[in-house]
Amino acid sequence: MDKKYSILFILRGLLWFLIPVGLFGWLLGLFWEILALALLGLVVWHYFYQYKLVDWLWHRRTLLPPSAPGSWSYIYDGIYRTQRRSQQRRRALARLLRRFREASEAIPDAAIVFRKDGGLIWCNKLGQFYFGLKWPADTGIRLSNLIRHPEFIAYLQKGDFSDDIHLPSPVREDIELEIRIMPYSDDQYLLMARDVTQLRQLDQMRKDFVANVSHELKTPLTVLQGYLEMLDDASGMPAEMHRKAVRDMNAQSTRMRNLVDQLLSLSRMDITRGDIFDRVVDVPKLLTTIQADAERLNAERGHELVFEISSEKLYGHEDEMRSVLSNLVTNAIHYTQPGGRIVVRWRPVNQQMEFSVSDNGPGIPAEHIPRLTERFYRIDKDRNSKTGGSGLGLAIVQQALEHHHCKLNIDSVVGRGSTFSFRAPEELVVRDTLLKQI
């Protein structure tokens, strides 16, 4: 309030109004009549500016007050200043609220604020995404009615939020959530939920990996241990039995060595990541070497092997590409019945290069195809089977191809055979002009 506006200021203004009016009435001999009319005019004047004040506050949209003389100017200005301060505070509060919402949306977790009775107050977008909430439409509705999961409802009713809980998303069953609740104020709680699906999957993969490796090593170790116990007293062992024991132990030790080599190969692919454009892979030369190895491996199987090799080369890692090509050719030889036909092609398709291995073997049931590249996954679950591998070959192929921006395609029909193929993108193909420059 202005320092000049005081009781003394009001009384002085009133006297300055009444003294001239009273003097004028005394001179006319109508002192009381003139004074009454003056006071009535003063009351009307005050009511008029009071009306203008109410009209400004309730009907006008402008923030600027109407002009007024005397004490009403102080009243108008005071209200105007108060409104300006309130407006500034609202803007500051709006900015603070906007920053809070932006920060809450940046949090990688779902956030939900609810009252002690369970009524929803606020939630961020992830809270709406994970739980199917609609804010502000669901404001005030109890969480137990919005998230109808028995374990969650029991958790809310218990009231002990010292431990977190895990449950699937009510609207997205493929997402698993870790939920924590903590006091937010005297009668409010903050619920935080984060997606732990990948962590759970990685943990399960770790457990499966340990279990699978243990199973893979258990069979050869059991065979080796059994034969070693027999050889401990080999004096009465027939020569044929002795030779069989040595052959089997050698086969099982080779199997374990191959398993370790494959695991090391996968580990190197997980860790080592260089630029695939640093080196050129001579695919035709590589396939020629693989063809010679395949013919030696095929001596007992008697397959008809056909290699159609184009001259194009690729950018990439030679060791990884050798693993890809060798695994696909070897698998075709192992899993095709004796006397079958296997066709290996390396050929251009449009601007890309395609490698394919086709056979007329037994084929693969459709339900197994999506899982063939999983580590340790095998159609034949018998680890003692002669054709059953470790289940890591196609996993190595898939990982090496992903490193080269390629995708393994599997086309198989039971009783007709299978085709395993991939296409190298145009960027990886080494053209003759580029090769001469290199």
C-alpha positions in Angstrom: 0.0 0.0 0.0 1.2 3.5 -0.8 2.7 5.3 2.2 0.6 8.4 1.7 -2.6 6.4 2.1 -3.6 6.4 5.8 -6.4 7.4 8.1 -5.1 10.9 8.3 -5.1 11.0 4.5 -8.7 9.8 4.3 -9.9 12.3 7.0 -8.1 15.2 5.3 -9.7 14.3 1.9 -13.1 14.1 3.6 -12.6 17.5 5.3 -11.5 19.1 2.0 -14.8 17.9 0.5 -17.1 18.8 3.4 -15.7 22.3 4.3 -16.4 24.0 0.9 -19.8 22.3 0.7 -20.7 23.5 4.3 -19.5 27.0 3.7 -21.5 27.2 0.5 -24.6 26.0 2.3 -24.1 28.4 5.2 -23.8 31.3 2.8 -27.1 30.3 1.1 -28.8 29.6 4.5 -29.3 25.9 3.6 -26.4 24.4 5.5 -28.0 21.0 6.4 -29.8 20.6 3.1 -26.7 21.3 1.0 -24.6 19.0 3.3 -27.1 16.2 3.0 -27.2 16.4 -0.8 -23.4 16.4 -0.9 -23.2 13.3 1.3 -25.8 11.6 -0.8 -23.7 12.5 -3.9 -20.6 11.1 -2.2 -22.4 7.8 -1.5 -23.6 7.5 -5.1 -20.1 8.3 -6.3 -18.7 5.4 -4.1 -21.3 3.0 -5.3 -20.6 3.9 -8.9 -16.9 3.0 -8.6 -17.8 -0.1 -6.5 -20.0 -1.2 -9.5 -17.1 -0.6 -11.9 -14.8 -2.7 -9.6 -17.3 -5.6 -9.6 -17.8 -5.3 -13.3 -14.0 -5.3 -13.8 -13.4 -8.3 -11.6 -16.3 -10.5 -12.9 -17.0 -9.5 -16.5 -14.0 -7.9 -18.1 -11.1 -10.1 -19.3 -8.5 -7.4 -19.2 -6.0 -7.3 -16.4 -5.8 -3.5 -16.5 -8.2 -1.8 -14.0 -10.5 1.0 -15.0 -9.4 4.6 -14.2 -10.8 6.0 -10.9 -10.0 9.1 -8.9 -9.3 9.5 -5.2 -9.2 6.5 -2.8 -10.7 4.2 -5.5 -7.4 4.5 -7.5 -5.6 3.0 -4.6 -8.1 0.2 -4.3 -7.9 -0.5 -8.1 -4.1 -0.3 -8.1 -3.8 -2.6 -5.1 -6.0 -5.3 -6.6 -4.1 -5.0 -9.9 -0.8 -5.5 -8.2 -2.2 -8.4 -6.3 -3.4 -10.0 -9.5 -0.1 -9.4 -11.1 1.8 -11.1 -8.3 -0.7 -14.0 -8.4 -0.2 -14.3 -12.1 3.5 -14.3 -11.8 3.3 -17.0 -9.1 1.0 -19.1 -11.2 3.4 -18.8 -14.1 6.3 -19.8 -11.9 4.3 -22.7 -10.5 3.3 -23.7 -14.1 7.0 -23.7 -15.1 8.0 -25.7 -12.1 5.2 -28.2 -12.8 6.2 -28.4 -16.4 9.8 -29.1 -15.5 8.6 -31.7 -13.0 6.5 -33.4 -15.6 9.4 -33.3 -18.1 11.7 -34.8 -15.6 9.2 -37.5 -14.6 8.7 -38.4 -18.3 12.5 -38.6 -18.7 12.7 -41.2 -15.9 13.2 -44.7 -17.5 10.6 -46.1 -15.0 6.9 -45.8 -14.6 5.8 -43.4 -11.9 2.4 -43.4 -10.2 1.3 -41.1 -7.3 -1.7 -42.3 -5.3 -3.4 -41.5 -2.0 -3.3 -43.7 1.0 -6.8 -45.0 0.2 -5.5 -46.1 -3.2 -7.0 -43.2 -5.3 -4.9 -42.3 -8.4 -3.5 -38.8 -8.4 -1.0 -38.8 -11.2 1.1 -41.0 -13.5 3.6 -40.5 -16.2 3.4 -41.9 -19.8 5.3 -45.1 -18.9 2.8 -45.7 -16.1 0.0 -45.5 -18.7 2.0 -47.7 -21.1 2.8 -50.5 -18.6 -0.5 -50.5 -16.6 -3.1 -49.3 -19.2 -3.9 -46.2 -17.1 -5.5 -43.1 -18.5 -4.5 -39.8 -16.8 -6.3 -37.5 -16.0 -9.4 -39.5 -16.9 -8.7 -42.1 -14.2 -7.9 -39.6 -11.5 -9.4 -40.5 -8.1 -10.1 -44.2 -9.1 -8.6 -46.8 -6.8 -5.5 -48.5 -8.1 -7.0 -51.9 -7.1 -9.8 -51.3 -9.6 -7.4 -50.1 -12.3 -4.7 -52.8 -11.9 -6.7 -56.0 -11.3 -3.9 -58.4 -10.5 -4.4 -60.6 -7.4 -0.7 -60.4 -6.3 -0.7 -56.6 -6.7 -4.0 -56.2 -4.8 -2.7 -58.4 -2.0 0.5 -56.3 -1.9 -1.5 -53.0 -1.6 -3.8 -54.4 1.1 -0.9 -55.7 3.1 0.5 -52.2 3.4 4.1 -53.4 3.9 6.1 -52.0 1.1 9.6 -52.8 2.3 10.1 -55.4 -0.4 9.4 -55.1 -4.1 7.3 -57.5 -6.2 7.5 -58.8 -9.7 4.5 -59.3 -11.9 3.6 -59.2 -15.7 2.2 -56.0 -17.2 -1.6 -56.1 -17.1 -1.8 -55.0 -20.7 1.4 -56.4 -22.1 2.1 -59.9 -20.9 5.5 -60.1 -22.5 6.8 -57.4 -20.2 7.8 -58.3 -16.6 7.8 -55.4 -14.1 9.6 -54.8 -10.8 7.3 -52.7 -8.6 8.4 -50.7 -5.6 6.2 -48.4 -3.4 7.5 -45.7 -1.1 5.9 -42.9 1.0 5.6 -39.7 -1.0 4.0 -37.4 1.7 1.8 -37.8 4.8 -1.1 -39.5 2.9 0.4 -40.2 -0.5 2.6 -43.0 -2.0 4.9 -43.1 -5.1 4.9 -46.3 -7.1 7.9 -47.0 -9.3 7.9 -49.8 -11.9 10.7 -50.8 -14.2 10.9 -53.3 -17.0 13.1 -56.2 -15.9 12.2 -58.5 -18.8 15.6 -58.4 -20.4 17.3 -58.9 -17.1 15.2 -61.9 -16.4 15.8 -63.3 -19.8 19.6 -62.8 -19.4 19.5 -64.5 -16.1 17.5 -67.4 -17.5 19.9 -67.6 -20.5 22.8 -67.7 -18.0 21.2 -70.6 -16.1 20.3 -72.4 -19.3 23.8 -71.9 -20.6 25.4 -73.4 -17.4 22.9 -76.3 -17.4 23.5 -77.0 -21.1 27.3 -76.9 -20.9 27.1 -79.2 -17.9 24.9 -81.7 -19.8 27.1 -81.5 -22.8 30.2 -82.3 -20.8 28.6 -84.8 -18.5 28.2 -87.5 -21.2 31.8 -87.6 -22.6 33.2 -87.3 -19.1 31.0 -90.2 -17.9 32.2 -92.3 -20.9 35.9 -91.4 -20.2 35.6 -92.2 -16.5 33.9 -95.5 -17.3 36.6 -96.6 -19.7 39.4 -95.4 -17.4 38.0 -97.5 -14.6 38.0 -100.5 -17.0 41.6 -99.8 -18.1 42.7 -99.6 -14.5 42.8 -103.4 -14.6 43.3 -104.1 -18.3 45.1 -107.3 -18.0 42.0 -109.4 -18.7 40.5 -107.0 -21.3 40.1 -108.4 -24.8 42.1 -106.6 -27.5 39.0 -105.7 -29.4 37.4 -104.2 -26.2 40.7 -102.3 -25.6 40.7 -100.8 -29.1 37.0 -99.8 -28.8 37.7 -98.1 -25.5 40.5 -96.1 -27.0 38.3 -95.1 -30.0 35.4 -94.1 -27.9 37.6 -92.1 -25.5 39.3 -90.4 -28.5 35.9 -89.5 -30.0 34.6 -88.1 -26.7 37.7 -86.1 -26.1 37.3 -84.7 -29.6 33.7 -83.9 -28.9 34.7 -81.9 -25.8 37.5 -80.1 -27.6 35.0 -79.1 -30.4 32.6 -77.9 -27.8 35.2 -75.7 -26.1 36.4 -74.4 -29.4 32.8 -73.4 -30.3 32.3 -71.7 -27.0 35.5 -69.8 -27.4 34.5 -68.8 -30.9 31.2 -67.5 -29.6 33.0 -65.6 -26.9 35.4 -64.0 -29.4 32.4 -62.9 -31.5 30.7 -61.4 -28.4 33.8 -59.4 -27.5 35.7 -58.6 -30.6 34.1 -56.1 -32.9 36.3 -54.5 -35.6 35.5 -52.7 -38.8 34.3 -55.3 -41.3 35.5 -53.1 -44.2 39.2 -53.4 -43.1 39.8 -56.7 -44.9 38.6 -58.5 -48.0 37.5 -62.2 -47.7 38.3 -64.3 -50.8 35.1 -66.3 -50.7 35.8 -68.4 -53.9 39.2 -69.5 -52.4 37.6 -70.2 -49.1 34.8 -72.3 -50.7 37.4 -74.2 -52.6 39.1 -75.2 -49.4 35.7 -76.0 -47.8 34.9 -78.1 -50.8 38.0 -80.2 -50.4 37.2 -80.7 -46.7 33.6 -81.6 -47.5 34.7 -84.3 -50.0 36.9 -85.9 -47.4 34.1 -85.8 -44.9 31.6 -87.1 -47.5 33.7 -90.2 -48.2 31.5 -92.4 -46.0 28.2 -90.7 -46.8 28.4 -90.9 -50.6 26.5 -87.7 -51.3 26.5 -86.0 -54.7 28.3 -82.6 -53.9 27.8 -79.8 -56.3 29.6 -76.5 -55.8 28.7 -73.5 -58.0 31.1 -70.7 -57.1 31.1 -67.2 -58.5 34.2 -65.0 -58.4 33.0 -62.1 -56.2 34.6 -61.4 -52.9 33.4 -59.7 -49.7 34.5 -57.3 -47.1 34.5 -58.9 -43.6 36.3 -61.2 -41.2 37.7 -64.3 -42.8 37.5 -66.5 -39.6 33.9 -65.7 -39.1 32.9 -66.3 -42.7 34.8 -69.6 -42.7 32.8 -70.6 -39.7 29.5 -69.7 -41.4 30.2 -71.5 -44.7 31.8 -74.5 -43.1 29.0 -75.0 -40.6 26.3 -74.8 -43.2 28.1 -77.3 -45.5 29.0 -79.7 -42.7 25.4 -79.7 -41.4 24.1 -80.6 -44.8 26.5 -83.6 -45.0 25.7 -84.8 -41.5 21.9 -84.5 -41.6 21.3 -85.7 -45.2 20.7 -89.5 -45.6 23.5 -91.4 -47.5 23.4 -91.0 -51.2 21.7 -87.6 -51.1 22.4 -84.5 -53.2 23.8 -81.3 -51.8 24.2 -78.1 -53.9 26.3 -75.2 -52.6 26.0 -71.9 -54.5 27.8 -68.6 -54.3 26.1 -66.4 -56.8 25.1 -62.8 -57.5 21.4 -61.8 -57.0 20.7 -58.3 -58.3 23.4 -56.2 -56.6 23.8 -58.6 -53.7 25.6 -61.9 -53.2 23.8 -65.0 -52.1 25.2 -68.1 -50.4 23.0 -71.2 -50.2 23.2 -74.8 -49.2 20.4 -77.0 -50.5 19.9 -80.7 -49.8 17.2 -83.4 -50.4 17.4 -84.6 -46.8 14.6 -85.4 -44.4 13.7 -81.7 -43.8 12.9 -79.9 -40.6 9.5 -79.6 -39.0 8.2 -76.0 -39.1 7.9 -75.7 -35.3 11.6 -76.1 -34.9 12.8 -73.6 -37.5 12.4 -70.4 -35.4 14.6 -71.9 -32.6 17.3 -73.5 -34.6 19.7 -70.6 -34.0 19.3 -70.7 -30.2 22.4 -71.8 -28.4 22.3 -75.6 -27.5 18.9 -76.1 -29.2 18.7 -79.3 -31.1 15.9 -81.2 -32.8 17.5 -84.5 -31.7 17.6 -84.2 -27.9 19.7 -87.4 -27.6 23.2 -86.2 -26.8 24.6 -89.7 -27.5 23.2 -89.6 -31.1 25.8 -89.8 -33.8 24.2 -87.0 -35.8 23.4 -84.8 -32.8 25.9 -81.9 -32.5 26.4 -79.5 -29.6 23.6 -77.2 -30.8 26.1 -74.3 -31.2 26.8 -74.4 -34.9 23.9 -72.4 -36.1 24.2 -70.0 -33.2 27.8 -69.3 -34.4 26.4 -68.8 -37.9 23.7 -66.4 -36.8 26.0 -64.3 -34.7 28.7 -64.1 -37.4 26.1 -63.1 -40.0 24.6 -60.4 -37.8 28.1 -59.0 -37.4 28.2 -58.8 -41.3 24.7 -57.3 -41.4 23.3 -60.5 -43.0 20.4 -62.7 -42.0 20.2 -66.5 -42.0 17.2 -67.8 -44.0 15.9 -71.3 -43.5 13.5 -72.9 -46.0 12.6 -76.5 -45.2 9.8 -79.0 -46.0 9.6 -82.3 -44.3 10.4 -85.1 -46.7 11.8 -82.7 -49.4 14.9 -81.2 -47.9 16.2 -77.9 -46.7 17.9 -74.8 -47.9 20.0 -72.6 -45.6 21.0 -69.3 -47.2 22.0 -65.6 -46.6 22.5 -62.6 -48.8 25.4 -60.2 -48.4 24.3 -56.6 -48.9 25.6 -54.6 -51.8 27.9 -52.6 -49.5 29.9 -55.7 -48.6 30.4 -56.9 -52.2 33.9 -56.1 -53.5 33.6 -55.0 -57.2 36.4 -55.7 -59.7 37.1 -51.9 -60.0 37.4 -51.5 -56.3 39.5 -54.6 -56.0 42.0 -53.3 -58.5 42.3 -50.1 -56.5 43.0 -52.1 -53.4 
